[in-house]
Amino acid sequence: MARRIVGRARTELEFRSVDELVDDMPDLLVSLQRTCSTVSEAVTHRYFARDAPRSWATEVPA
């Protein structure tokens, strides 16, 4: 999912002319910031557990 989101953002930037990029810079930066946040959330959700696995949380050391 994250790769797809980054690909869309890259394509949007890659195929615009320099004049379009400069004219739309404030909106593009806001959009890019949102994209980075969305990608960060997707990576966190996919690769990092939010809670410790139950076996770790319930095990009592001997």
N, C-alpha and C positions, 0 to 999 in steps of 0.2 A: 504494500500500500504506500509506504513512504517513498519508495523509488518512483512510483507512478506520479505522486504529487510533485516531487522534485522535477521529474521529466516534463510535466506540464508547465511548470514555472520557467524552466530553461527554454522550452520551445517558445513560450510567449515572449521572452526577452530576445532570443536569438534571431527571430524573424522580424523584428521591428527595426526601422531605420534609426540612426543616431538622433535625428531630429525628433522623431516620435518619442524616443527614450528621454531626451532632455525635456521636451514639452510636458510629458506625463510623469516626470521624476517623483514628485511628492506622492502621487497615487500609487506608482509602482513600488516605492519604498514601503508604503503601508501594506500593500499586497504581499510583498516579499517577506515582511516581518510576520504577517499572519501565516504565510506558507511555512516559514521556519518553525513557528510555534506548533502548527499542525503536524509537521514532520516529527518534531521532537516528541510530541504526545504519542504518535503512532509507534515510534521506535521504543519509547518507554513501555508502552502497553505490550508490545510484541516480545521484547527481550528482557525486561526487568520485572520480577515478581513484586506485587504490591504488598503482599503479606508473606510472612515466613511459612514454609510448608508446615502443615499440621504436625508431622512427626517431629519436627524440631521444636515446635512450640509446646508440645505436650510431654516430651521426653524429660525424665528426671535423671540427673547424673547419679551413678551408683556410688 
